[in-house]
Amino acid sequence: MSDLNQDALELHKKHHGKISVQPKDTLTPDTLARYYTPGVGAVSKHLEAHPEETREYTLKHNTVAIISDGSAVLGLGNIGPQGAIPVMEGKAMLFSALAQVDGFPITLDTQDTEEIIRTVKAIAPVFGGINLEDISAPRAFEIEARLQAELDIPVMHDDQHATAIVALAGLTNALKVAGKTLGSAKVVVVGAGAAGSAVAKLLVEAGAAEVIVTDSKGIVGRHRADLDQYKVQLAELTNPHNIEGNVVAAAHGADAIIGVSVAGSITSEAINAMGDKPIVFALSNPSPEITPAEATAAGAFIVATGRSDYPNQINNVLVFPGFFRGALDHNVKKITNTMKLAAAAALAGLVETPAVDSIIPSVFDERVVPTVAAVIKV
């Protein structure tokens, strides 16, 4: 076991996790009478009569539920609700440290779509937003869509949309460094799961000239008879020339390739098939689709990963804290594509002079959260 892994185990055991709930005022006989009995009764009666004011009188104004069923955790796969707790708790830590949002981890002991939807709706009154996390596709699509439609608070599947936003932001600047524009670019997305679908759809929404998506069986297109309803939608939006083949065929002449799949799914051969100044985003964690060294050796002009130990970290932590900070501050009830595009543009704009090794701001850049938050509004 590596020293890093051993340290992680020891720290989590020492602190029994990494977040806690703290009171906002000192508890005295006087405050006890106001915050709890008998004074709290007046607040409860007021909210019974005026439920629309719940945000003004309770933690709802600043609290997000971080919800997972443990079915698609990081690069670990379907490890269940107990295994998902440390990751969701870590998200809560990031919400608090970066955006002063009170995130609370909730892992569900079910992977039934209808039961998850019912459960989230049942607990929603106390929360100002719902951050879905690490739920496998295609169930994640229906869960998010239904909750968005049936709740009056913002719902976002972080793996999908935050990933898409930060990928678009990084690609915008990478293309600028390469002397290209999105409106004339061919982009290949390797992976048609939750993240890949969202990346592809947002690229189309942003005006990419041509987007091609691949899954484990090849290029997603209208020629395929084995597609589920979600990939049928992708086929209608992407691959305008209905080309067939594998990742190498998809990459022929491409300006950028974005991996949201598994290690090994982008090869040197695919990069060799790309156009001039190829841009390679290998975003799988912890093992990227191709290592930066291999990508560079194959001729990649710009390389990005999801990891912090390489340049150009394209990671959704650049998005979700500020996104929910803005949604809570501006009482956003539904998340829209307009907000996603605005967040991507704002994030890209923080890099005044993009360069090969600098296409995206650092996750520790204090401008990130307020900049993203400012554009998440109705």
Buried (B, 14 or more C-beta within 10 A) or exposed (E): EEEEEEEEEEEBEEEEBEBEEEEEEEEEEEEEEBBEEEEEEEEEEBBEEEEEEBBEEBBBBBBBBBBBBBBBBBEEEBBBBEBBBBBBBBBBBBBBEBBEBBBBBBBBEEBEBEEBBEBBBEBBEEBBBBBBBBBBBBBBBBBBEBBBEEBEBBBBBBBBBBBBBBBBBBBBBBBBBBEBBBEEBBBBBBBBBBBBBBBBBBBBBBEBBBBBBBBEEBBBBEEBEEBEEBBEBBBEBBBEEEBEBBBBBBBBEBBBBBBBBBBEBBBBEBBEBBBEBBBBBBBBEEBBBBBBEBBBEBBBBBBBBBBEEBBBBBBBBBBBBBBBBBBBBBEBBBBEEEBBBBBBBBBBBBBEEBEBEBBBBEBEBEBBBEBBBBBBEE
